[in-house]
Amino acid sequence: MRRAAVSILSNIAEGQGRLNPREFRQFAGSAHGSNCELQTQLEIACELGLRAKAQVGEAMALAEEIGRMLHGLIGSLA
């Protein structure tokens, strides 16, 4: 989960550093994929009882908000 979360930010930073909107969009897409991966891992952790449902729910709400922001960013780069 930690790796996926760090990957979200790392992809945004790398894409922005490319100074090319097309490449930035590609890296923002990768960040979105990492966010989806994180959401899946949160669901699995909850199902396996590795995290309390309240913790997972809070983290999932944040991940969904990040997903909406990434969707907006990707749309603005089109």
RAFEN-V109735 format. One record per backbone hydrogen bond with DSSP energy under -0.5 kcal/mol. CO is the residue of the C=O (numbers start at 1). NH is the residue of the N-H. E is the energy in kcal/mol with one decimal. If there is no record, write none. Layout:
co->[CO | CO]
nh->[NH | NH]
e->[E | E]
//
This chain:
co->[1 | 2 | 3 | 4 | 5 | 6 | 7 | 8 | 9 | 10 | 11 | 12 | 13 | 14 | 15 | 15 | 16 | 20 | 21 | 22 | 23 | 24 | 25 | 26 | 27 | 28 | 29 | 30 | 31 | 32 | 33 | 34 | 35 | 36 | 37 | 38 | 39 | 40 | 41 | 42 | 43 | 44 | 45 | 45 | 46 | 52 | 53 | 54 | 55 | 56 | 57 | 58 | 59 | 60 | 61 | 62 | 63 | 64 | 65 | 66 | 67 | 68 | 69 | 70 | 71 | 72 | 73 | 74 | 75]
nh->[5 | 6 | 7 | 8 | 9 | 10 | 11 | 12 | 13 | 14 | 15 | 16 | 17 | 18 | 18 | 20 | 19 | 24 | 25 | 26 | 27 | 28 | 29 | 30 | 31 | 32 | 33 | 34 | 35 | 36 | 37 | 38 | 39 | 40 | 41 | 42 | 43 | 44 | 45 | 46 | 47 | 48 | 50 | 51 | 49 | 56 | 57 | 58 | 59 | 60 | 61 | 62 | 63 | 64 | 65 | 66 | 67 | 68 | 69 | 70 | 71 | 72 | 73 | 74 | 75 | 76 | 77 | 77 | 78]
e->[-2.4 | -2.5 | -2.1 | -1.4 | -1.2 | -2.5 | -2.4 | -1.7 | -2.5 | -2.7 | -2.5 | -2.4 | -1.9 | -0.7 | -0.9 | -0.5 | -1.1 | -2.9 | -2.3 | -1.7 | -2.5 | -2.5 | -2.0 | -1.7 | -2.3 | -2.1 | -2.1 | -2.3 | -2.0 | -2.1 | -2.2 | -2.3 | -2.3 | -2.2 | -2.4 | -2.3 | -2.1 | -2.4 | -2.5 | -2.1 | -2.6 | -2.3 | -2.8 | -1.0 | -1.2 | -2.4 | -2.7 | -2.1 | -2.5 | -3.0 | -2.1 | -1.8 | -2.4 | -2.5 | -1.9 | -2.5 | -2.3 | -2.0 | -2.2 | -2.8 | -2.4 | -2.2 | -2.4 | -3.0 | -2.3 | -1.9 | -1.0 | -0.7 | -0.9]
//
